[in-house]
Amino acid sequence: MKKVIVIGCPGSGKTTFAEKLKDKLGLPLFYLDAVWHKPDRTHISREDFDVRLEEILGLDSWIIDGNYQRTLERRILACDTVFLFDLPTEICIEGATERLGKGRYDLPWIDTELDPNFKAEIEKFASENLPAIYALMDKYKCEKTVVIFKSREEADNYLKDQ
């Protein structure tokens, strides 16, 4: 396992898992949110994001944390392992709410309230994003190691067994 992506709904526990996996494997960890967002809550251009992503993908080893559906297939093609967090919507909203007021590895600011648009993104993730993600998992399942977590406990148990 040298090139890993961690994907799934916001608030599902991707970043926490990616941090623990980084500690276990000693691989560099890249947060797509940190690549995309600027400290003033704006973001870089798609072109600049794509250039930075290609730089990361060109490295010998990495863990990439973040969904960013537009570039997902590109990351799947480059990785050897995919970890997908497919948790219930309520758990993801709870996870996003629990991190309010706390500094995060992947964002240059601290949210103090759950943005209604962000909550809506979480609420529609299962119906709008997961079908396409599962289609990609099916397409590449013979070429990649795919691990799907349905709970945070499954993710924790996976790490314990490594």
C-alpha positions in Angstrom: 0.0 0.0 0.0 1.8 3.1 -1.3 -0.8 5.2 -3.0 -4.1 5.5 -1.1 -7.2 7.6 -1.4 -9.7 8.1 1.4 -13.2 9.2 0.1 -16.7 9.5 1.4 -19.3 11.9 2.8 -18.1 15.0 4.6 -18.2 14.3 8.4 -17.8 10.6 8.0 -14.4 10.4 9.6 -12.2 10.3 6.5 -9.6 12.8 7.8 -9.3 11.2 11.2 -8.8 7.8 9.5 -6.3 9.3 7.0 -4.3 10.7 9.9 -4.2 7.4 11.7 -3.3 5.6 8.5 -0.5 8.1 7.9 1.0 7.3 11.3 0.8 3.5 10.7 2.2 3.6 7.2 4.5 6.6 7.3 3.2 7.9 4.0 2.8 11.6 3.2 -0.8 12.8 3.6 -2.4 15.4 1.4 -5.8 17.0 2.2 -7.7 18.1 -0.9 -9.6 20.7 1.1 -6.2 22.3 2.0 -5.3 22.3 -1.7 -8.6 23.8 -2.8 -9.3 26.4 -0.1 -7.6 29.7 0.6 -7.5 31.2 4.1 -10.0 33.9 3.0 -12.7 31.2 2.3 -12.2 31.5 -1.4 -10.6 28.8 -3.5 -8.0 28.3 -6.2 -8.9 27.8 -9.8 -9.8 24.4 -11.1 -6.7 24.6 -13.3 -4.4 25.3 -10.4 -6.1 22.5 -8.4 -5.5 20.1 -11.2 -1.9 21.1 -11.5 -1.3 20.6 -7.8 -3.2 17.3 -7.9 -1.0 16.0 -10.7 2.1 17.0 -8.7 0.9 14.9 -5.8 -0.1 12.0 -7.9 3.4 12.0 -9.4 5.0 11.3 -6.1 6.2 7.8 -5.2 3.8 7.4 -2.3 0.9 9.3 -0.7 -2.5 9.3 1.1 -5.0 11.7 -0.4 -7.9 12.7 1.8 -11.0 14.1 0.1 -13.9 13.3 -2.2 -13.8 16.0 -4.9 -15.9 14.0 -7.4 -14.7 15.8 -10.5 -11.2 14.3 -10.1 -12.1 11.1 -8.4 -11.5 8.7 -11.4 -8.1 10.3 -12.0 -7.1 9.5 -8.4 -8.5 6.0 -8.6 -6.4 5.4 -11.7 -3.3 6.5 -9.8 -3.8 4.7 -6.5 -3.4 1.2 -5.4 -5.9 1.3 -2.5 -9.3 3.0 -2.0 -11.0 3.5 1.4 -14.6 4.5 1.1 -16.6 5.7 4.1 -20.3 4.9 3.4 -21.9 5.9 6.7 -25.4 7.0 7.5 -26.2 10.6 6.8 -27.1 11.3 10.5 -23.7 10.1 11.6 -22.0 12.4 9.0 -24.0 15.4 10.1 -23.1 14.6 13.7 -19.4 14.3 12.7 -19.5 17.7 11.0 -21.3 19.3 14.0 -18.8 17.8 16.5 -15.8 19.5 14.8 -17.4 23.0 15.0 -15.2 25.4 16.9 -12.1 23.2 16.5 -9.1 23.6 14.3 -8.7 21.1 11.5 -5.8 19.7 9.6 -7.5 20.3 6.3 -9.0 23.8 6.5 -7.3 27.2 7.2 -10.2 28.5 9.3 -12.4 27.4 12.1 -16.2 27.0 11.6 -18.4 27.9 14.5 -21.7 26.9 13.0 -22.8 24.3 10.4 -23.3 26.1 7.1 -26.7 25.3 5.7 -25.2 24.6 2.2 -22.6 22.2 3.7 -25.4 20.4 5.6 -27.4 20.1 2.4 -24.3 18.7 0.7 -24.0 16.0 3.4 -27.8 15.3 3.2 -27.7 14.7 -0.6 -24.3 12.8 -0.7 -25.9 9.3 -0.5 -28.3 9.9 -3.3 -26.2 12.1 -5.6 -22.6 11.0 -5.1 -22.5 7.4 -3.8 -24.0 5.8 -6.9 -21.3 7.3 -9.1 -18.6 6.3 -6.5 -19.9 2.7 -6.4 -19.9 2.6 -10.2 -16.2 3.6 -10.2 -15.5 1.0 -7.4 -17.1 -1.6 -9.6 -15.3 -0.5 -12.7 -11.8 -0.8 -11.0 -12.4 -3.5 -8.4 -10.2 -6.0 -10.2 -7.3 -3.5 -10.4 -7.4 -1.8 -7.0 -7.8 -2.8 -3.4 -11.2 -1.4 -2.3 -12.2 -1.3 1.4 -15.6 0.0 2.3 -16.4 1.1 5.8 -20.1 1.2 7.0 -19.2 2.5 10.4 -16.3 4.2 12.2 -15.8 1.1 14.3 -15.0 -0.9 11.1 -12.4 1.7 10.3 -10.9 1.6 13.8 -10.8 -2.2 13.7 -9.1 -2.1 10.3 -6.4 0.1 11.7 -5.9 -2.2 14.7 -5.4 -5.2 12.4 -2.6 -3.5 10.4 
